[in-house]
């Protein structure tokens, strides 16, 4: 092998590297550096704006917590089903609609809350069924309506069958702590 042919790839590599470094140097010299010339007034203005946003977010969180606390059960899980059935029956009777079934579903633990689902089947006039849904969502029932499925019973009247999914929320009990082989609640 010839010495010139062995050095040629290295010369090409060296030339390409030098060309790349010169390009980087030109780019570095040609582009202006960003300037951060914030005056004391600009900093104070920006700080005031951030404080107002933080205060607004804090008020929004407090409002959300108040809204959630109105709808979270504080009693035992065993009490939620009967109270919900009683409220559902009372609203249905007052509106003159038929409560066909009330079925509690399996509770679901989600973080610090337990979601207690219920399925309710009712029959009645469409306007009264809509009123039933609205009343069940009021804060004094502590129920959230998450799904409503309706079907007309016949084509000649406003009578409908509805299956309504309800959720009740409850704070999950604190997890037991294990220390030295003992469970402390």
Secondary structure by P-SEA (a helix, b strand, c coil): ccccccaaaaaaaaaaaaaaaaaaaaaaaacccccccccaaaaaaaaaaaaaaaaaaaaaaaaaaaaaaaccccccccaaaaaaaaaaaaaaaaaccccccccccbbbbcccbbbbbbbbbbbccaaaaaaaaaaaacccccccccbbbbbbcccccccbbbbbbbbbbbbcccccccccccccc
